């Protein structure tokens, strides 16, 4: 409390999106939430808007009107990308349509997921820096060879990251079970397993944040062939 008093924990209320049957979830309350935010402009709770091909123009205009205030709210989430991504990870269509946001932008299926979001911070720029140093003085190095070297390094460090994340999962399971939280998550009670015990919750994801701030192919164009 001494250092973080007043610091928001970070949570997002989503507007728009889809119903489980695939219809637009926009309603009168969606507009009222944006009107309320325009009046008070509080930093928390954060607001997000789920967009898709079914979202009507008036709600999109209300969203744009709110963004125009310059506060960075609401955030935009694209159902046309997110829903297929969840399907690709084995989530049912009905559950994928019901996705929500944990914290800032981390995606989850509410009430059905055990997700250690931000379990790791992967620094892509550091990996590139390591690759550049390892090839320092190599006058015969081509762009393609350097790119291949960076990709190999990324693969190597991702493997280490996965191993570390699995150790974190085991630690939570063995030393930090959460029976109260588990009672609110689908399938845990039926299976008699804690949410931290693999297979307790219906879905189990670990979230990784990647730090990146460079367009490498643009850098290629600036390198003289001589």
C-alpha positions in Angstrom: 0.0 0.0 0.0 2.9 2.3 0.7 4.1 2.2 -2.9 1.0 1.3 -4.8 -1.8 3.1 -3.0 -4.5 4.1 -5.5 -2.9 2.1 -8.3 -5.7 0.4 -10.3 -5.6 -3.3 -10.6 -6.8 -3.1 -14.2 -10.1 -4.5 -15.4 -12.1 -4.0 -18.5 -15.8 -3.9 -19.2 -16.6 -5.0 -22.8 -19.4 -3.6 -24.9 -20.7 -4.9 -28.2 -19.6 -8.3 -29.4 -21.7 -11.3 -30.1 -24.2 -13.5 -28.3 -23.6 -17.2 -28.0 -26.0 -17.7 -31.0 -23.9 -15.3 -33.1 -26.1 -12.3 -33.1 -25.0 -8.7 -32.3 -24.9 -8.1 -28.6 -25.2 -4.3 -28.9 -28.2 -3.0 -26.9 -29.4 0.2 -25.3 -27.1 -0.3 -22.3 -24.1 -0.3 -24.7 -24.9 3.3 -25.7 -25.6 4.3 -22.1 -22.2 3.0 -21.0 -20.4 5.1 -23.6 -22.6 8.2 -22.6 -21.6 7.7 -19.0 -18.0 7.5 -19.8 -18.1 10.6 -21.9 -19.6 12.4 -18.8 -17.1 11.2 -16.1 -14.0 10.0 -18.1 -12.7 7.9 -15.2 -9.6 5.8 -16.0 -11.2 2.8 -14.4 -13.0 0.7 -15.2 -11.5 0.6 -18.6 -13.9 0.2 -21.5 -13.5 -2.0 -24.6 -15.7 -2.4 -27.6 -15.9 -5.6 -29.5 -16.5 -5.0 -33.2 -17.6 -7.4 -36.0 -19.5 -7.4 -39.2 -22.9 -7.2 -37.4 -22.2 -4.1 -35.4 -24.5 -1.3 -36.5 -23.3 2.1 -37.7 -24.8 4.2 -34.9 -22.9 2.2 -32.3 -19.7 2.5 -34.3 -20.2 6.3 -34.5 -20.8 6.5 -30.8 -17.6 4.5 -30.2 -15.6 6.9 -32.5 -17.2 9.9 -30.8 -15.9 8.5 -27.5 -12.4 7.8 -28.8 -12.3 11.3 -30.1 -12.1 12.6 -26.5 -8.4 11.5 -26.6 -8.3 9.4 -23.4 -7.5 6.2 -25.2 -10.9 4.7 -24.2 -12.5 2.5 -25.4 -10.1 -0.1 -26.7 -11.2 -1.9 -29.8 -11.2 -5.7 -30.1 -11.9 -7.4 -33.5 -14.2 -10.4 -33.2 -13.4 -11.4 -36.7 -9.8 -12.2 -35.5 -10.3 -13.1 -31.9 -13.1 -15.7 -32.3 -11.3 -17.7 -34.9 -8.1 -17.6 -32.8 -10.0 -19.1 -29.8 -11.5 -21.8 -32.2 -7.9 -22.6 -33.2 -7.1 -23.3 -29.6 -9.9 -25.8 -29.1 -12.5 -23.4 -27.6 -16.1 -24.1 -28.6 -17.9 -21.7 -30.9 -20.4 -20.6 -28.2 -17.6 -20.0 -25.7 -15.4 -18.2 -28.2 -18.2 -15.8 -29.0 -18.5 -15.0 -25.2 -14.9 -14.0 -24.7 -13.9 -11.2 -22.4 -10.8 -9.3 -21.4 -8.7 -9.8 -18.3 -6.8 -6.7 -17.0 -5.7 -4.6 -19.9 -6.0 -6.6 -23.2 -5.5 -10.2 -22.2 -8.2 -12.4 -23.7 -10.1 -15.1 -21.8 -13.3 -17.1 -21.6 -15.0 -15.8 -18.4 -15.9 -18.4 -15.8 -14.4 -21.2 -17.8 -10.7 -20.5 -18.0 -7.6 -20.7 -15.8 -5.2 -18.2 -17.3 -1.9 -17.1 -15.9 -1.9 -13.9 -18.0 1.4 -12.1 -18.3 3.2 -15.2 -17.0 6.2 -14.2 -19.0 7.6 -11.0 -20.7 9.4 -12.0 -23.9 11.8 -9.3 -25.1 12.1 -9.7 -28.9 14.4 -6.7 -29.1 16.9 -8.3 -26.7 16.9 -11.5 -28.8 17.7 -9.4 -31.8 20.4 -7.6 -29.9 22.0 -10.9 -28.9 22.0 -12.1 -32.5 23.6 -8.9 -33.7 26.4 -9.1 -31.1 27.0 -12.8 -31.9 27.5 -11.8 -35.6 29.6 -8.8 -34.9 32.5 -8.7 -37.3 31.0 -11.2 -39.7 31.5 -9.3 -43.0 30.0 -12.1 -45.1 26.7 -12.1 -43.1 23.6 -11.6 -45.4 20.3 -10.2 -44.3 18.7 -13.6 -44.9 21.3 -15.4 -42.7 20.9 -12.8 -39.9 17.1 -13.2 -40.1 17.5 -17.0 -39.9 19.8 -16.6 -36.9 17.3 -14.3 -35.1 14.5 -16.8 -35.7 16.6 -19.7 -34.3 17.3 -17.6 -31.2 13.7 -16.7 -30.8 12.8 -20.4 -31.0 15.5 -21.2 -28.4 14.3 -18.7 -25.9 10.7 -19.5 -26.4 11.5 -23.1 -25.4 13.1 -21.8 -22.2 10.2 -19.6 -21.6 7.7 -22.5 -21.9 9.8 -24.6 -19.5 9.7 -21.7 -17.0 6.0 -21.2 -17.4 5.3 -24.8 -16.8 7.3 -24.6 -13.6 5.2 -21.7 -12.5 2.1 -23.7 -13.2 3.4 -26.6 -11.1 4.3 -24.2 -8.3 0.7 -22.8 -8.2 -0.7 -26.3 -8.2 1.5 -27.6 -5.4 1.8 -24.6 -3.1 -1.0 -22.0 -4.0 -4.3 -23.7 -4.7 -7.4 -21.5 -4.8 -10.4 -23.5 -3.7 -12.7 -20.5 -3.4 -11.9 -19.2 -6.8 -12.3 -22.7 -8.2 -15.8 -22.9 -6.9 -16.8 -20.1 -9.4 -15.1 -21.8 -12.5 -17.1 -24.2 -14.7 -16.1 -27.9 -14.4 -13.9 -27.6 -11.3 -16.6 -28.7 -8.9 -17.9 -31.4 -11.2 -14.3 -32.8 -11.5 -13.4 -32.2 -7.9 -10.2 -30.5 -9.0 -8.7 -27.1 -8.2 -8.4 -24.5 -11.0 -4.6 -24.7 -10.7 -4.7 -28.5 -11.2 -4.4 -29.1 -14.9 -7.8 -30.0 -16.3 -9.8 -28.5 -13.5 -11.0 -25.6 -15.6 -12.5 -26.1 -19.0 -9.7 -24.1 -20.7 -6.1 -23.5 -19.5 -4.0 -20.8 -21.1 -0.8 -18.9 -20.2 -0.5 -15.4 -21.5 2.8 -14.1 -22.8 3.7 -10.4 -23.4 6.2 -9.7 -26.2 8.1 -6.4 -26.2 8.7 -5.2 -29.8 9.3 -1.9 -31.4 11.0 -2.3 -34.7 10.1 -3.1 -38.3 13.0 -5.3 -39.3 12.1 -5.4 -43.0 12.1 -1.6 -43.1 15.6 -1.8 -41.6 16.7 -4.0 -44.5 15.8 -1.4 -47.0 18.1 1.1 -45.3 21.1 -1.1 -45.4 23.5 -0.4 -48.2 24.4 -3.5 -50.2 28.0 -2.4 -50.2 
